[in-house]
Amino acid sequence: MGKLLALSAKAGVTYAVTVFAIGFFLGTTRVRLLAPHVGSTIAVSVEAPIILTASWYVSSIWMKRLAVSAEIRTRTLVGAVAFATLTILEIAISIGLFHRSIGEYLADLRSLAGVIGLAAQVCFATFPVLNVVARRRLNLSAYNPL
């Protein structure tokens, strides 16, 4: 049981850090290049499908590379760890890099752009489970994302 928890935590953190790195690049591009021209809501709406597509593939790759069990409860734990890790990283960047308070971070989540971003993060957290469900539904047991 301890090994299962450790692997789930490792997979969740690895998945989140990888997606965070991709999101940091996309977010920087969104904020600096796109949002000034179209506004933050449209910019986030453009970015969300891109980061979600990347998240889907990153999840598939890490679950396979780390040989994470296909059990739903294990994948749910991976998603929960990934969501918590991503949230911690975002808050840390908000405070450390942008000198914002947690209150300001939370206030941004109440905007339409914030709600869209949060919804994308919830989807991101479900991908470890949905990868298994999709493979079972499509009978892709031999599926290899690499």
trRosetta pair geometry for C-beta under 8 A, 3 or more apart (Angstrom, degrees):
i j d omega theta_ij theta_ji phi_ij phi_ji
1 4 5.6 -53 -152 34 34 115
1 5 6.5 32 153 -16 66 104
2 5 5.8 -54 -149 37 32 109
2 6 6.2 31 154 -18 66 107
3 6 5.7 -56 -146 39 31 111
3 7 6.2 29 156 -17 66 107
4 7 6.0 -56 -146 38 27 108
4 8 6.2 27 155 -19 63 109
4 69 7.1 -12 -135 0 101 136
4 74 6.4 -95 -173 -112 106 111
5 8 5.7 -55 -145 38 30 112
5 9 6.2 29 156 -18 65 106
5 77 7.4 -96 -124 168 62 153
6 9 5.8 -55 -148 37 29 110
6 10 6.2 29 154 -18 65 107
7 10 5.6 -53 -144 38 31 112
7 11 6.1 31 156 -19 66 108
7 66 6.5 155 -168 160 94 111
7 67 7.9 -59 -163 82 138 77
7 68 6.4 171 145 -106 110 74
8 11 5.8 -55 -144 38 28 110
8 12 6.2 28 156 -19 64 109
8 68 7.0 99 -97 -138 59 110
8 74 5.7 -137 -90 -164 118 76
8 77 4.3 8 176 108 146 120
8 78 5.0 -118 -157 -68 79 73
8 81 6.4 141 141 -4 83 144
9 12 5.8 -56 -145 38 29 111
9 13 6.2 24 159 -15 65 109
9 77 7.9 -56 -58 149 58 107
9 81 5.3 -167 -123 -131 53 156
10 13 6.1 -59 -146 40 26 106
10 14 6.0 25 157 -18 64 112
10 66 6.6 -178 106 -148 108 142
11 14 5.8 -57 -141 40 27 111
11 15 6.1 29 159 -20 64 109
11 62 5.9 140 -154 143 81 110
11 63 6.5 64 -162 -98 132 57
11 66 4.8 -175 -93 90 99 158
11 68 4.9 54 -98 -78 164 133
11 78 4.7 -38 100 -128 116 116
11 81 7.6 96 77 73 70 135
11 82 8.0 -53 120 -58 70 105
11 128 7.4 99 137 -119 122 141
12 15 5.8 -55 -144 37 26 111
12 16 6.2 22 158 -15 63 111
12 77 7.1 -100 -51 132 134 65
12 78 4.5 -169 -69 -159 87 53
12 79 7.0 -109 -115 -23 104 10
12 80 7.1 -38 -126 71 148 52
12 81 2.7 86 111 88 164 112
12 82 4.2 -126 -160 -46 78 69
12 84 7.8 31 153 44 132 94
12 85 6.2 151 138 -5 91 131
12 128 7.8 -57 -93 -39 74 156
13 16 5.8 -59 -145 40 28 109
13 17 6.1 25 159 -18 66 109
13 81 6.3 -62 -43 149 67 114
13 82 7.4 -143 -59 -94 23 57
13 85 5.1 165 -114 -99 61 157
14 17 6.1 -55 -141 37 26 107
14 18 6.3 26 159 -18 61 109
14 62 5.4 169 110 -148 115 136
14 66 6.9 147 52 -54 153 143
15 18 6.1 -62 -152 36 25 110
15 19 6.4 14 158 -9 64 111
15 58 6.2 128 -148 132 73 103
15 59 5.8 46 -142 -102 127 65
15 62 4.9 -158 -80 65 84 159
15 63 7.9 30 -79 -49 127 76
15 78 6.8 71 9 170 146 102
15 82 4.7 -38 86 -108 116 127
15 128 7.0 -58 -97 -65 173 113
16 19 6.0 -61 -145 43 29 104
16 20 5.9 35 155 -26 67 109
16 81 7.4 -127 -20 123 131 71
16 82 4.2 175 -57 -152 100 68
16 83 7.5 -136 -96 -37 124 17
16 85 3.7 129 82 90 164 122
16 86 4.5 -132 -151 -53 110 81
16 89 7.0 165 149 -1 110 136
17 20 5.4 -50 -142 35 30 116
17 21 6.5 35 156 -23 62 101
17 85 6.9 -65 -46 152 73 132
17 89 7.3 158 -102 -75 62 153
18 21 5.9 -53 -155 30 29 111
18 22 6.8 24 150 -11 62 105
18 58 5.1 178 112 -161 128 132
18 62 6.9 -172 15 -56 151 134
19 22 5.6 -54 -150 40 38 111
19 23 5.9 38 151 -19 69 111
19 51 7.2 87 -169 -174 97 94
19 54 6.8 142 -125 114 80 103
19 55 5.0 41 -120 -104 132 86
19 58 5.5 174 -68 80 87 160
19 82 7.7 55 27 -172 134 114
19 86 6.9 -27 84 -99 115 121
19 124 6.3 134 165 -155 164 130
20 23 5.5 -58 -142 43 29 113
20 24 6.1 39 154 -30 65 101
20 85 7.8 -106 -37 129 134 95
20 86 5.9 -171 -72 -122 104 76
20 89 4.9 -21 -131 117 153 159
20 90 7.7 -137 -128 -56 109 75
21 24 5.7 -45 -146 25 29 114
21 25 7.0 27 154 -13 59 102
22 25 6.0 -58 -160 36 33 109
22 26 6.3 24 149 -11 68 111
22 51 6.6 150 116 -128 109 81
22 54 5.1 -158 153 146 159 152
22 58 7.3 -138 -4 -55 146 146
23 26 5.5 -56 -139 45 35 108
23 27 5.5 38 159 -24 70 109
23 51 5.4 54 -96 -132 88 132
24 27 5.8 -51 -137 38 24 112
24 28 6.3 29 158 -21 60 105
24 93 7.5 -154 -110 -114 107 159
25 28 6.0 -56 -151 33 26 110
25 29 6.6 23 152 -15 61 108
26 29 5.6 -58 -152 39 33 112
26 30 6.1 35 151 -23 68 107
26 47 5.4 130 156 -149 117 110
26 50 6.2 175 -133 102 143 126
26 51 5.7 -156 67 -71 164 103
27 30 5.4 -50 -143 35 32 114
27 31 6.1 25 161 -14 67 107
27 47 7.1 79 -86 -161 54 157
28 31 6.1 -56 -142 40 26 105
28 32 5.9 5 166 -1 64 118
29 32 6.4 -68 -135 48 21 97
29 33 5.4 -29 -175 27 63 120
29 34 6.8 48 137 -8 73 106
30 33 7.2 -64 -108 53 9 80
30 34 5.0 -46 -144 46 50 121
30 35 5.8 63 154 -32 71 101
30 43 4.7 123 -171 166 96 111
30 44 7.0 79 -178 -78 147 49
30 46 7.4 168 -119 74 104 103
30 47 4.8 -23 -83 -62 140 139
31 34 7.8 15 -15 49 13 80
31 35 5.4 -11 -129 17 35 136
31 43 7.5 117 -76 147 37 152
32 35 7.8 64 10 35 16 98
32 36 7.6 -15 178 -10 26 115
33 36 7.5 -93 179 28 12 102
33 37 7.7 -20 155 3 50 116
34 37 6.3 -83 -165 43 35 101
34 38 6.0 -32 170 31 78 112
34 42 7.9 -135 157 104 106 88
34 43 4.3 138 114 -124 112 104
34 46 6.4 -127 -175 62 154 144
34 47 7.7 170 62 -49 157 102
35 38 6.8 -85 -125 59 26 73
35 39 6.4 -35 -158 147 66 12
35 40 4.9 25 -140 -88 117 59
35 43 4.0 -49 -79 -29 73 165
38 42 4.2 -95 144 85 113 133
38 43 5.7 145 76 -56 105 80
38 46 7.7 63 85 -15 154 135
39 42 5.2 79 67 19 90 101
39 43 6.6 -158 93 -9 42 96
40 43 5.4 -60 -141 41 31 115
40 44 6.1 30 162 -18 69 105
40 111 7.4 16 100 133 134 142
40 113 4.3 -41 131 -69 103 162
41 44 6.0 -55 -147 37 27 106
41 45 6.3 28 152 -19 62 109
41 111 7.7 -127 -77 149 93 102
41 112 4.8 11 -112 97 122 116
41 113 4.6 -120 -89 -66 56 88
41 116 7.0 117 -149 0 70 143
42 45 5.4 -55 -146 38 33 116
42 46 6.4 35 153 -21 66 102
43 46 5.8 -53 -151 33 30 110
43 47 6.4 24 153 -15 64 110
43 113 7.5 13 62 -127 87 126
44 47 5.6 -57 -142 42 34 110
44 48 6.1 48 158 -40 68 101
44 113 4.3 136 1 -151 148 87
44 116 4.8 123 124 88 124 130
44 117 5.5 -77 -156 -57 132 91
45 48 6.0 -36 -140 14 27 117
45 116 6.0 -69 -77 -164 68 159
46 49 7.6 -68 -175 31 29 96
46 50 7.4 16 144 -8 62 116
47 50 5.6 -72 -160 42 43 112
47 51 5.9 27 157 -14 82 111
48 51 6.2 -62 -142 41 27 101
48 52 6.0 24 162 -18 66 112
48 116 5.9 -97 -63 160 145 103
48 117 7.2 -136 -89 -95 103 48
48 119 7.8 13 -143 82 140 96
48 120 4.5 -135 -141 -82 98 136
49 52 5.6 -56 -139 41 31 112
49 53 6.2 36 159 -23 65 104
50 53 6.0 -54 -151 33 27 110
50 54 6.6 24 152 -13 62 107
51 54 5.6 -53 -147 41 35 112
51 55 6.1 42 151 -26 66 106
51 120 6.3 59 83 170 118 137
51 124 7.7 -35 135 -79 100 121
52 55 5.4 -49 -143 34 33 116
52 56 6.5 42 154 -26 63 99
52 120 5.8 -115 -65 -150 104 96
52 123 5.7 -6 -125 109 117 137
52 124 6.9 -120 -114 -70 69 78
53 56 5.8 -47 -152 26 31 114
53 57 6.9 20 154 -7 62 105
54 57 6.1 -64 -155 42 33 104
54 58 5.9 31 153 -19 70 111
55 58 5.6 -56 -139 40 30 111
55 59 6.0 35 159 -23 65 106
55 123 7.6 110 88 112 149 92
55 124 4.6 -91 -160 -121 156 88
55 127 5.7 -173 138 -27 99 163
56 59 6.0 -56 -152 33 24 112
56 60 6.6 23 152 -17 60 108
56 127 5.6 -144 -105 -138 54 130
56 131 7.5 153 -162 -81 71 96
57 60 5.6 -53 -148 36 34 113
57 61 6.2 33 156 -19 67 107
57 145 6.3 156 -153 -168 74 131
58 61 5.8 -56 -146 37 30 111
58 62 6.2 19 162 -10 66 109
59 62 6.3 -63 -143 42 25 100
59 63 6.1 23 163 -19 64 112
59 127 4.0 -164 -31 126 170 120
59 128 5.3 -135 -163 -73 116 60
59 131 5.6 -160 122 -43 113 136
60 63 6.2 -59 -144 36 23 108
60 64 6.4 16 160 -12 61 112
60 131 5.2 177 -89 -132 76 135
60 143 8.0 -76 -160 133 123 119
60 145 4.1 125 127 -60 121 154
61 64 6.1 -67 -154 40 26 106
61 65 6.0 18 158 -15 67 114
61 145 5.1 -115 -75 96 68 136
61 146 6.3 89 -123 -57 94 99
62 65 5.6 -55 -134 42 33 109
62 66 5.7 11 171 0 69 114
62 68 7.7 35 126 -10 75 127
63 66 6.6 -66 -138 50 20 95
63 68 4.5 -79 -149 43 72 120
63 75 7.4 16 -123 -114 133 100
63 78 7.3 78 -98 158 97 170
63 128 5.9 149 -78 -136 128 85
63 131 6.0 159 29 88 158 155
64 67 7.3 19 -178 -75 31 43
64 68 8.0 -56 -45 27 21 84
64 144 7.2 123 -154 -138 158 60
64 145 6.1 -180 6 26 148 106
64 146 7.3 -157 92 -4 144 105
68 74 6.4 175 175 139 91 120
68 75 6.9 107 139 -89 123 73
68 78 6.1 32 -160 -71 152 150
68 128 7.2 -49 113 -159 154 117
69 74 4.4 62 70 52 108 169
69 75 7.6 -125 89 -42 71 78
70 74 7.7 65 67 60 9 123
70 75 7.1 6 -156 -41 34 123
70 132 4.7 145 -159 -127 86 122
70 135 7.8 -90 -136 70 129 136
71 74 4.3 81 70 7 97 108
71 75 6.8 -179 86 -6 49 86
72 75 5.8 -61 -146 43 31 107
72 76 6.1 37 154 -26 67 106
72 129 6.0 51 -146 -136 74 103
72 132 6.8 -154 -87 87 64 147
73 76 5.5 -49 -144 33 32 116
73 77 6.6 36 154 -20 62 101
74 77 5.8 -54 -156 33 32 112
74 78 6.6 35 147 -20 64 103
75 78 5.3 -46 -148 33 39 117
75 79 6.4 40 152 -18 66 103
75 128 4.2 -171 -166 132 89 98
75 129 4.3 141 120 -82 122 61
75 131 7.5 -153 -146 50 140 96
75 132 5.6 -129 -45 -6 164 135
76 79 5.7 -54 -151 37 32 112
76 80 6.3 33 151 -20 65 105
76 128 7.7 -163 -62 88 21 112
76 129 5.7 41 -72 -71 65 126
77 80 5.6 -53 -145 36 32 111
77 81 6.3 31 156 -16 66 105
78 81 6.0 -57 -149 39 28 109
78 82 6.2 29 152 -21 64 109
78 128 4.3 -145 91 177 123 174
79 82 5.5 -54 -144 37 30 114
79 83 6.2 32 156 -21 65 104
79 125 4.2 95 177 174 95 68
79 126 5.9 55 -145 -87 150 23
79 127 7.0 154 -105 45 108 57
79 128 4.7 -149 -57 36 89 113
79 129 6.0 -42 -29 -14 143 98
80 83 5.8 -51 -146 35 30 111
80 84 6.4 28 155 -15 63 106
80 125 6.8 65 -78 -167 33 117
81 84 5.8 -56 -147 40 30 109
81 85 6.1 31 155 -20 65 109
82 85 5.7 -56 -145 38 28 112
82 86 6.2 29 157 -19 64 107
82 124 7.0 -133 131 136 122 96
82 125 5.8 174 82 -116 103 68
82 128 7.1 152 -2 -22 144 126
83 86 5.8 -55 -145 37 28 110
83 87 6.3 28 155 -19 63 108
83 121 6.5 104 -134 160 86 96
83 122 7.5 37 -119 -108 129 44
83 124 7.2 141 -90 92 77 96
83 125 3.8 12 -64 -98 115 129
84 87 5.8 -57 -149 37 29 112
84 88 6.3 29 154 -19 65 107
85 88 5.8 -56 -148 37 30 110
85 89 6.3 29 154 -17 65 107
86 89 5.7 -56 -148 38 30 111
86 90 6.3 30 155 -19 65 107
86 121 6.1 -175 113 -145 142 110
86 124 6.9 57 -40 109 171 143
86 125 7.9 -127 26 -70 136 92
87 90 5.8 -55 -147 36 29 110
87 91 6.3 26 156 -16 64 106
87 121 7.5 94 -69 179 83 147
88 91 5.9 -56 -146 38 29 108
88 92 6.2 31 154 -21 64 109
89 92 5.6 -55 -146 37 29 114
89 93 6.4 27 157 -17 65 106
90 93 5.9 -55 -147 37 30 108
90 94 6.2 33 153 -22 64 108
90 105 7.4 133 131 -157 95 128
91 94 5.5 -54 -146 36 32 115
91 95 6.3 22 158 -11 66 108
91 102 6.3 17 -152 -112 115 87
91 105 5.7 72 -118 -179 74 173
92 95 6.1 -60 -146 43 27 103
92 96 5.5 5 166 -1 67 122
93 96 6.1 -61 -122 52 23 98
93 97 4.9 -15 -169 18 66 123
93 98 7.0 47 142 0 69 100
94 97 7.3 -20 -72 50 9 86
94 98 5.4 -45 -153 49 43 118
94 100 4.8 -63 168 61 88 115
94 102 7.8 105 98 -99 129 45
94 104 7.4 -174 169 90 120 99
94 105 4.5 76 142 -90 165 117
95 98 7.5 8 -25 57 6 75
95 99 7.2 35 -172 -118 39 22
95 100 6.3 -99 -88 65 42 61
95 101 7.2 49 -106 -117 88 23
95 102 7.1 -7 -71 -59 115 69
95 105 7.6 -47 -49 -42 79 132
96 99 7.9 -26 157 -67 8 50
100 104 4.2 -114 -176 83 104 135
100 105 5.9 126 117 -53 121 79
101 104 4.7 104 53 4 75 98
101 105 7.1 -131 100 -3 45 85
102 105 5.3 -50 -150 35 38 117
102 106 6.2 35 152 -16 68 105
103 106 5.8 -55 -145 40 30 108
103 107 6.2 35 153 -24 64 105
104 107 5.5 -49 -144 33 32 115
104 108 6.7 38 154 -23 62 100
105 108 6.0 -56 -161 28 30 112
105 109 7.3 33 145 -23 61 101
106 109 5.6 -47 -159 23 41 117
106 110 7.5 42 147 -22 63 97
107 110 5.9 -52 -166 23 42 113
107 111 7.9 49 142 -26 64 92
108 111 5.8 -40 -165 13 49 113
108 113 7.7 -50 179 85 87 99
108 114 4.7 159 140 -86 64 130
109 114 4.0 -172 -130 167 24 128
109 115 7.0 96 175 -67 61 51
109 117 7.6 -109 -118 71 69 108
109 118 5.5 67 -150 -53 101 133
110 114 6.0 18 30 72 25 144
110 115 7.5 26 -154 -52 20 93
111 114 4.4 98 52 5 77 105
111 115 7.0 -142 92 -6 41 84
112 115 5.7 -51 -147 34 32 111
112 116 6.5 34 153 -19 64 104
113 116 5.7 -53 -150 36 32 112
113 117 6.3 32 152 -17 65 107
114 117 5.6 -55 -147 39 31 112
114 118 6.1 31 155 -18 67 107
115 118 5.7 -53 -143 38 30 110
115 119 6.2 35 154 -21 64 105
116 119 5.7 -53 -149 35 29 113
116 120 6.6 31 151 -19 62 104
117 120 5.6 -54 -152 34 32 113
117 121 6.6 33 150 -19 65 104
118 121 5.5 -52 -150 34 36 114
118 122 6.6 39 150 -20 66 100
119 122 5.7 -49 -150 32 34 112
119 123 6.6 37 149 -18 63 102
120 123 5.6 -51 -152 36 35 114
120 124 6.3 45 147 -25 65 103
121 124 5.2 -45 -147 31 36 120
121 125 6.6 38 152 -21 63 101
122 125 5.7 -52 -153 32 34 113
122 126 6.8 29 150 -18 63 105
123 126 5.8 -62 -154 35 35 109
123 127 7.0 54 150 -46 65 92
124 127 6.0 -37 -161 -4 34 118
125 128 8.0 -44 176 16 40 97
126 129 5.6 -64 -170 48 63 107
126 130 5.3 57 137 -23 90 114
127 130 5.3 -58 -128 45 35 109
127 131 6.0 49 166 -33 68 97
128 131 6.1 -44 -151 21 25 115
128 132 7.5 21 152 -11 55 102
129 132 6.0 -61 -164 35 38 108
129 133 6.3 31 147 -16 72 110
130 133 5.3 -53 -141 41 40 113
130 134 5.9 42 159 -22 71 105
131 134 6.0 -55 -145 37 25 109
131 135 6.4 24 155 -18 61 108
132 135 5.8 -57 -149 37 29 110
132 136 6.3 27 155 -17 65 107
133 136 5.8 -57 -149 38 29 109
133 137 6.1 27 155 -19 65 110
134 137 5.7 -56 -143 38 30 111
134 138 6.0 3 166 4 66 113
134 140 7.4 -11 126 31 78 128
135 138 6.4 -69 -139 52 23 92
135 139 7.8 58 165 -121 55 3
135 140 4.5 -102 -142 65 71 95
135 141 6.6 104 165 -80 108 42
135 143 5.6 -123 -121 22 107 139
136 139 7.3 17 -174 -77 29 44
140 143 3.7 39 152 -44 109 119
